[in-house]
Structure formats: C-alpha cells, structure tokens
C-alpha cells in the first residue's frame, strides 16, 4: 500500500496539477510566499479559514452594515410622514379666509410655511437627535387639499462614500371652506 502512495506522488499528472496550482497561486498572491509553500496549498486546510475570513470581511460585513442603514432609513421615513401630515394640517389652518370670501380662491397666509416648519420641528425631535435635518420644502393648496412637501437630509445615517441622501415626503390635509354656512365646492 505504501508503494502505491509513493507511486502516485511521483505520477506526472499529480506533479503537473501542483505546478499549475503553484503558478496560479503565484500569479494571484504574488511572490510573497516561497514557491514551495504555494505548491503545497492544495493540501492545506488552514486556507479555508483564511478564505472564510476574507469572505466575511469583504461580503457579509458590508451587507450587514447596509441592511442596518436601510433599516434606519425606513425608520426615519416612518417618523417623518406623520410630522409632514401634521405640518399640512397646521398650514391648512393658516388659510386666508378674507381672500376666499372675496374671490373664492383658496390661498394660504404668508405665515403658513413658518407654522408648518414649527410643527415639523416639534414632531421630529427623535430625527434631529440623530443629526437629521428636516425642512418644509413647499406648501400648495388645491381643491380643498393642503399638500406639504418635506425633505429630510439623512446623509448622516450612511457612510460618506454613499453621498447625499434625502427623504422626500408629502403630507396632506383636507379642509373645507364655507360660504354663508354652506360648504364651498
């Protein structure tokens, strides 16, 4: 039995595979390892642990970090949506009633944006604790619906190489004007 093993190690096929593996490993790894150590790599079990560590470090860890950051992004979005709806409701309370009574047009007072921003600031304290800036981008009124566009800069949640990340949320509130005790169309 021992003779057969020694014959296999001298076999030209096994020798050519070792040379091929050695030259490939030398090409990938470089000349940092002696050629004899590189040729014996196919029989070493310790390299599986090294490859697993590299795989975990280069693939699994970044995917886990990205999953955590996406979860924080989704949590921040769910915090901002109710605040945007409240800001739209606050802006709707700033309707210009005299202008509506005179011309029938739905117009907000100039203070509507400031009032909406105040509601945003009061209802996003958890987001601002994470260094997320939330601002009212614009307010519109159309067909008894106030729409409040809110932007949140969540770049602090992500690594710097991701760049600038902004959440855009639209809050809405419906209201009705009345003329002579009747709802306006």
C-alpha positions as CSV (number, residue, x, y, z in Angstrom):
1,X,0.0,0.0,0.0
2,X,2.8,2.3,0.8
3,X,4.4,1.7,-2.5
4,X,1.2,2.7,-4.4
5,X,1.1,6.0,-2.5
6,X,4.7,6.8,-3.4
7,X,4.0,5.9,-7.0
8,X,1.0,8.4,-7.1
9,X,3.1,11.2,-5.7
10,X,5.6,10.7,-8.5
11,X,2.9,10.5,-11.1
12,X,3.3,13.2,-13.8
13,X,-0.4,14.1,-13.6
14,X,-0.3,15.0,-9.9
15,X,3.0,16.8,-10.4
16,X,1.5,18.9,-13.3
17,X,-1.5,19.8,-11.2
18,X,0.8,21.0,-8.4
19,X,2.8,23.1,-10.9
20,X,-0.4,24.6,-12.3
21,X,-1.8,25.4,-8.9
22,X,1.5,26.8,-7.8
23,X,1.7,29.1,-10.9
24,X,-1.9,30.2,-10.4
25,X,-1.4,30.9,-6.7
26,X,1.9,32.7,-7.5
27,X,0.0,34.9,-10.1
28,X,-2.9,35.7,-7.6
29,X,-0.9,36.1,-4.4
30,X,2.3,37.4,-5.9
31,X,5.8,36.5,-4.9
32,X,5.3,37.0,-1.2
33,X,5.2,33.2,-0.5
34,X,8.0,30.8,-1.4
35,X,7.1,28.6,-4.3
36,X,7.4,25.5,-2.2
37,X,4.8,26.8,0.2
38,X,2.5,27.8,-2.7
39,X,2.7,24.4,-4.2
40,X,1.5,22.8,-1.0
41,X,-1.5,25.0,-0.7
42,X,-3.9,22.5,-2.3
43,X,-3.3,20.2,0.6
44,X,-3.6,22.8,3.4
45,X,-6.8,23.0,5.4
46,X,-5.9,26.3,7.0
47,X,-6.5,28.3,3.9
48,X,-10.2,27.6,4.1
49,X,-10.4,29.6,7.3
50,X,-8.5,32.4,5.6
51,X,-10.9,32.4,2.6
52,X,-13.8,32.4,5.0
53,X,-12.4,35.3,6.9
54,X,-11.9,37.3,3.7
55,X,-15.4,36.4,2.6
56,X,-16.9,37.5,5.9
57,X,-14.9,40.7,5.9
58,X,-15.5,41.7,2.3
59,X,-19.0,40.4,1.6
60,X,-21.0,39.6,4.7
61,X,-20.0,42.6,7.0
62,X,-20.7,45.2,4.3
63,X,-24.1,43.6,3.5
64,X,-25.0,43.6,7.2
65,X,-24.0,47.2,7.6
66,X,-26.0,48.2,4.5
67,X,-29.0,46.3,6.0
68,X,-28.7,48.2,9.2
69,X,-28.5,51.6,7.4
70,X,-31.5,50.8,5.2
71,X,-33.5,49.9,8.4
72,X,-32.5,53.3,9.9
73,X,-33.6,55.0,6.6
74,X,-37.0,53.3,6.8
75,X,-37.4,54.1,10.5
76,X,-36.7,57.8,9.8
77,X,-39.1,57.8,6.9
78,X,-41.9,56.5,9.1
79,X,-41.1,59.1,11.7
80,X,-41.2,62.0,9.2
81,X,-44.5,61.0,7.5
82,X,-46.8,61.8,10.4
83,X,-44.9,65.0,11.0
84,X,-45.5,66.0,7.4
85,X,-49.2,65.3,7.7
86,X,-49.4,67.4,10.9
87,X,-47.5,70.2,9.1
88,X,-50.0,70.1,6.2
89,X,-52.9,70.3,8.8
90,X,-51.2,73.3,10.5
91,X,-50.7,75.0,7.2
92,X,-54.4,74.4,6.3
93,X,-55.3,76.3,9.5
94,X,-53.5,79.3,8.0
95,X,-56.0,79.7,5.2
96,X,-56.7,83.2,4.1
97,X,-60.4,83.4,4.7
98,X,-61.0,87.0,3.6
99,X,-59.3,86.2,0.3
100,X,-61.6,83.2,-0.1
101,X,-64.7,85.2,0.7
102,X,-63.9,87.9,-1.8
103,X,-62.6,85.9,-4.7
104,X,-63.4,82.2,-3.9
105,X,-59.8,81.2,-4.3
106,X,-58.0,79.0,-1.8
107,X,-55.0,80.9,-0.6
108,X,-52.8,80.4,2.5
109,X,-51.4,83.2,4.7
110,X,-47.7,84.0,4.3
111,X,-47.2,82.6,7.8
112,X,-48.3,79.1,6.7
113,X,-44.7,77.9,5.9
114,X,-43.4,79.1,9.3
115,X,-46.2,77.4,11.2
116,X,-45.7,74.1,9.2
117,X,-41.9,74.2,9.9
118,X,-42.7,74.8,13.6
119,X,-44.9,71.6,13.6
120,X,-42.1,69.7,11.8
121,X,-39.6,70.8,14.4
122,X,-41.8,69.8,17.3
123,X,-42.6,66.4,15.9
124,X,-39.2,65.3,14.7
125,X,-37.1,65.6,17.8
126,X,-36.0,61.9,17.5
127,X,-34.8,62.6,14.0
128,X,-32.9,65.7,15.0
129,X,-31.3,63.8,17.8
130,X,-29.7,61.7,15.1
131,X,-28.4,64.9,13.3
132,X,-31.1,64.6,10.6
133,X,-32.3,68.0,9.4
134,X,-36.0,68.1,8.4
135,X,-37.4,71.1,6.5
136,X,-40.6,72.1,4.8
137,X,-39.9,72.4,1.1
138,X,-43.2,73.8,-0.2
139,X,-46.9,74.1,0.6
140,X,-49.7,74.1,-2.0
141,X,-53.4,74.3,-1.8
142,X,-55.7,72.8,-4.5
143,X,-59.3,71.6,-4.3
144,X,-59.6,71.7,-0.6
145,X,-56.4,69.8,0.0
146,X,-53.2,71.2,1.5
147,X,-50.1,69.5,0.4
148,X,-46.9,69.9,2.4
149,X,-43.6,68.7,0.9
150,X,-41.0,67.8,3.5
151,X,-37.3,66.9,2.9
152,X,-35.1,65.2,5.4
153,X,-31.3,65.0,4.9
154,X,-30.3,61.6,6.1
155,X,-26.8,61.6,4.9
156,X,-25.5,61.2,8.4
157,X,-27.0,57.7,8.5
158,X,-24.8,56.4,5.7
159,X,-21.1,56.3,5.1
160,X,-19.5,59.3,3.4
161,X,-18.8,57.4,0.1
162,X,-22.6,56.9,-0.4
163,X,-23.0,60.7,-0.8
164,X,-26.0,62.9,-0.2
165,X,-29.2,61.0,0.7
166,X,-32.6,62.9,1.1
167,X,-36.0,61.6,2.0
168,X,-38.9,63.3,0.2
169,X,-42.2,63.0,2.0
170,X,-45.6,64.6,1.1
171,X,-48.1,65.3,3.9
172,X,-51.7,66.1,3.0
173,X,-54.6,67.5,4.9
174,X,-58.1,68.1,3.6
175,X,-60.2,71.1,4.7
176,X,-63.5,72.8,3.6
177,X,-64.3,76.5,3.4
178,X,-67.8,77.6,4.0
179,X,-69.7,80.5,2.5
180,X,-72.9,81.5,4.2
181,X,-72.9,78.3,6.3
182,X,-72.6,76.1,3.1
183,X,-69.5,74.1,2.2
184,X,-67.8,75.6,-0.8
185,X,-67.3,73.2,-3.7
